[in-house]
């Protein structure tokens, strides 16, 4: 029952985060010549240039990324991402029909809008959801690179390149003012997200201490296609243990938590790794 309650709470938090993000985009950012980043930013550009419905553009552009993300990250991620996407699209549609705009100085409005957007996105990411295809795209690239090279990579560079392309498109297709305002949104929003999720785009080191490592190692290999470093360790009370160290990305963290929760008696910590030297 507690696990069901935890899932329901996580779904609710994803919905709340998606509604906060959609409110920020429609009622604060767009009226003040700024846009969201990632695939949502692409959808806003298309909507502005074509006149198509914004929520429909967001859904259509996110859909192929969601399909790919579900295949790679699993059905549970797919469900949470779907809940986030539908809630975000519904929020965009709902707030577009509400006559509210934050009428203040552009800089203040965009700074506040970026902060509220970051808070909404951080809430979604914190509970295992996703409403932006750029993060899924970066994860897919990282997964392929890891399989080919056997090395772990951060998503930071890929996300920066992706969003640089989005802002270049804003500069060329809309205007310079919108591009600069949108860049401010990105800086403020990602700062809030990084504080709330401890740099979600960075590599995560999971350290697991257990007396029965074999089952955990097998599940990590089968579910995440990852390997572990295994070391002997000793606890003052528990006695002899095995310490497992595994490197994953933020979107794989939910799967890792599920694996650890199935194995009673395991103790684990998660830390952020800026760089792995080889």
Protein Blocks (a to p, Z undefined) as FASTA:
>chain_A
ZZmmmmmmmmmmmmmmmmmmmmmmmmmmmmnopacehjllmmmmmmmmnopafklmmmmm
mmmmmmmmmmmnojklmmmmmmmmmmmmmmmmmmmmpccdddddfklmmmmmmmmmmmmm
mmmmmnopafbfklmmmmmmmmmmmmmnopacdfklmmmmmmmmmmmmmmmmmmmklmmm
mmmmmmmmmmmmmmmnooplbccddddddfblmlmmmmmmmmnopacdddddddfklopa
ddddddddfklmmmmmmmmmmmghiacdddddfbdcZZ
